[in-house]
Amino acid sequence: MTTTTPAAPPQAKPPSGSSPSGASSKPRRKLTPYWLLLPGTAWLVVFFAVPMLYQASTSLQTGSLEEGFKVTWHFSTYWDALVEYKWHFVRSFSYAAIATALCLVIGYPLAYTIAFKANRRWRNVVLILVIAPFFTSFLIRTLAWKTILADGGPVVGALNALHVLDVTNALGLTSGDRVLATPLAVVCGLTYNFLPFMILPLYTSLERIDPRLHEAAGDLYARPFTTFRKVTFPISLPGVVAGTLLTFIPASGDYINAQLLGSPSEQMVGNGIQKQFLNVLDYPTAAALSFILMALTLGMVTVYMRKAGTEELV
């Protein structure tokens, strides 16, 4: 004897014109990332894109403050500014490159020590000391170096006693028995002010390295230097790339250190932009110098990133 299962009642169809409850939420979910990006995008448009367009139009203007400026598409302003301030650009990138190299040489051992040698308690203390200069004004920190490098001071006396100034004089970094108003003073100021920008990315990259990798290298009879060269340094390259970029880019556009620690012969392109904007009131030339600096920096960073590999920042 067979039994038959009763058929299920037919499902009621939704009336025409209505949609399932989840259908309306799907477009909202798709739009959520765009709504989250809206504040940041608006900020960039208002405070970056619009000023950039304004500066671009300013660089193509001619006129004077009394007569007014108007856009005449005067592209020769760029060439004139580059010719007049070519040595400012050379000094800017040279000082920034030397300061970046010094920051790497000084910052890497310190970041390595914090990451691998210091215990948890002292690690936080040292990191606070690294960022402590940021609690003081950039201007005051730079002015302090005028006292540190003052003629007849203990630093200059020690450098003379050790015959270090003889070497720096031969390299053209100092002149005579003084350090102030020389390229060395400007480089020292840049190195000191931007050193934390190098240390923090290096520490972040080194702190992520598994210590067991060092133990494995030791088990394979690798010496400490070989372990550093084959294991530690390659893995820490993202921090090296990030640190050098964070140091070189702002250092190349700085003008405070050259203004306070250097002389007119050590001025950088930032000093030229400040002079044109605030003293000469030649706004087109100042805007053109700003765009040239940005373009040259962007070009060098692009080449550097291709040589280093953009994947190193991941």
Solvent accessible surface area in square Angstrom, and as a share of the most:
residue,aa,sasa,rsa
1,M,233,1.04
2,T,125,0.73
3,T,124,0.72
4,T,128,0.75
5,T,125,0.73
6,P,116,0.73
7,A,98,0.76
8,A,87,0.67
9,P,109,0.68
10,P,131,0.82
11,Q,165,0.73
12,A,100,0.78
13,K,180,0.76
14,P,101,0.63
15,P,102,0.64
16,S,120,0.77
17,G,92,0.89
18,S,63,0.41
19,S,79,0.51
20,P,100,0.63
21,S,109,0.70
22,G,36,0.34
23,A,41,0.32
24,S,64,0.42
25,S,33,0.21
26,K,122,0.52
27,P,70,0.44
28,R,176,0.64
29,R,171,0.62
30,K,150,0.63
31,L,92,0.46
32,T,64,0.37
33,P,70,0.44
34,Y,149,0.57
35,W,160,0.56
36,L,134,0.67
37,L,113,0.56
38,L,95,0.47
39,P,92,0.58
40,G,40,0.39
41,T,69,0.40
42,A,46,0.36
43,W,164,0.58
44,L,108,0.54
45,V,71,0.41
46,V,83,0.48
47,F,123,0.51
48,F,114,0.48
49,A,38,0.29
50,V,80,0.46
51,P,55,0.35
52,M,54,0.24
53,L,129,0.64
54,Y,145,0.55
55,Q,43,0.19
56,A,32,0.25
57,S,37,0.24
58,T,9,0.05
59,S,0,0.00
60,L,18,0.09
61,Q,29,0.13
62,T,45,0.26
63,G,47,0.46
64,S,37,0.24
65,L,94,0.47
66,E,153,0.69
67,E,153,0.68
68,G,36,0.35
69,F,52,0.22
70,K,139,0.59
71,V,64,0.37
72,T,58,0.34
73,W,168,0.59
74,H,75,0.34
75,F,129,0.54
76,S,53,0.34
77,T,12,0.07
78,Y,57,0.22
79,W,167,0.59
80,D,79,0.41
81,A,0,0.00
82,L,59,0.30
83,V,69,0.40
84,E,113,0.51
85,Y,10,0.04
86,K,96,0.41
87,W,153,0.54
88,H,32,0.14
89,F,8,0.03
90,V,75,0.43
91,R,50,0.18
92,S,0,0.00
93,F,31,0.13
94,S,48,0.31
95,Y,15,0.06
96,A,0,0.00
97,A,50,0.39
98,I,69,0.35
99,A,1,0.00
100,T,13,0.07
101,A,54,0.42
102,L,71,0.35
103,C,0,0.00
104,L,47,0.23
105,V,103,0.59
106,I,87,0.44
107,G,0,0.00
108,Y,18,0.07
109,P,76,0.48
110,L,63,0.31
111,A,0,0.00
112,Y,58,0.22
113,T,63,0.36
114,I,1,0.01
115,A,8,0.06
116,F,50,0.21
117,K,142,0.60
118,A,22,0.17
119,N,88,0.45
120,R,169,0.62
121,R,185,0.67
122,W,134,0.47
123,R,26,0.10
124,N,90,0.46
125,V,61,0.35
126,V,39,0.22
127,L,34,0.17
128,I,103,0.52
129,L,115,0.57
130,V,15,0.08
131,I,60,0.30
132,A,38,0.29
133,P,30,0.19
134,F,83,0.35
135,F,165,0.69
136,T,57,0.33
137,S,56,0.36
138,F,61,0.25
139,L,86,0.43
140,I,102,0.52
141,R,20,0.07
142,T,0,0.00
143,L,75,0.38
144,A,48,0.37
145,W,45,0.16
146,K,83,0.35
147,T,106,0.62
148,I,69,0.35
149,L,5,0.02
150,A,34,0.26
151,D,77,0.40
152,G,79,0.76
153,G,15,0.14
154,P,117,0.73
155,V,55,0.31
156,V,4,0.02
157,G,37,0.36
158,A,50,0.39
159,L,40,0.20
160,N,55,0.28
161,A,75,0.58
162,L,129,0.64
163,H,121,0.54
164,V,55,0.32
165,L,2,0.01
166,D,83,0.43
167,V,90,0.52
168,T,13,0.07
169,N,52,0.27
170,A,91,0.71
171,L,123,0.61
172,G,50,0.48
173,L,40,0.20
174,T,10,0.06
175,S,74,0.48
176,G,43,0.41
177,D,103,0.53
178,R,98,0.36
179,V,1,0.00
180,L,24,0.12
181,A,33,0.26
182,T,4,0.03
183,P,23,0.14
184,L,29,0.14
185,A,0,0.00
186,V,0,0.00
187,V,2,0.01
188,C,33,0.19
189,G,0,0.00
190,L,0,0.00
191,T,11,0.07
192,Y,74,0.28
193,N,2,0.01
194,F,13,0.06
195,L,33,0.16
196,P,6,0.04
197,F,75,0.31
198,M,0,0.00
199,I,3,0.02
200,L,61,0.30
201,P,22,0.14
202,L,0,0.00
203,Y,30,0.12
204,T,62,0.36
205,S,14,0.09
206,L,0,0.00
207,E,70,0.31
208,R,187,0.68
209,I,7,0.04
210,D,51,0.26
211,P,80,0.51
212,R,171,0.62
213,L,76,0.38
214,H,41,0.18
215,E,110,0.49
216,A,49,0.38
217,A,9,0.07
218,G,41,0.40
219,D,108,0.56
220,L,143,0.71
221,Y,201,0.76
222,A,31,0.24
223,R,188,0.69
224,P,117,0.74
225,F,145,0.60
226,T,43,0.25
227,T,15,0.09
228,F,65,0.27
229,R,123,0.45
230,K,127,0.54
231,V,29,0.17
232,T,2,0.01
233,F,72,0.30
234,P,57,0.36
235,I,76,0.39
236,S,0,0.00
237,L,52,0.26
238,P,37,0.24
239,G,3,0.03
240,V,11,0.06
241,V,4,0.02
242,A,27,0.21
243,G,0,0.00
244,T,16,0.09
245,L,27,0.13
246,L,87,0.43
247,T,0,0.00
248,F,30,0.13
249,I,77,0.39
250,P,52,0.33
251,A,0,0.00
252,S,1,0.01
253,G,30,0.28
254,D,15,0.08
255,Y,77,0.29
256,I,39,0.20
257,N,0,0.00
258,A,1,0.01
259,Q,92,0.41
260,L,42,0.21
261,L,1,0.01
262,G,15,0.14
263,S,31,0.20
264,P,111,0.70
265,S,74,0.48
266,E,14,0.06
267,Q,45,0.20
268,M,0,0.00
269,V,0,0.00
270,G,6,0.06
271,N,3,0.02
272,G,1,0.01
273,I,27,0.14
274,Q,53,0.24
275,K,97,0.41
276,Q,11,0.05
277,F,55,0.23
278,L,124,0.61
279,N,109,0.56
280,V,78,0.45
281,L,64,0.32
282,D,46,0.24
283,Y,61,0.23
284,P,8,0.05
285,T,17,0.10
286,A,0,0.00
287,A,0,0.00
288,A,0,0.00
289,L,0,0.00
290,S,32,0.21
291,F,36,0.15
292,I,19,0.10
293,L,24,0.12
294,M,77,0.34
295,A,61,0.47
296,L,73,0.36
297,T,14,0.08
298,L,116,0.58
299,G,35,0.34
300,M,74,0.33
301,V,23,0.13
302,T,57,0.33
303,V,87,0.50
304,Y,75,0.28
305,M,26,0.12
306,R,193,0.70
307,K,171,0.72
308,A,33,0.26
309,G,13,0.12
310,T,82,0.48
311,E,114,0.51
312,E,37,0.17
313,L,80,0.40
314,V,155,0.89
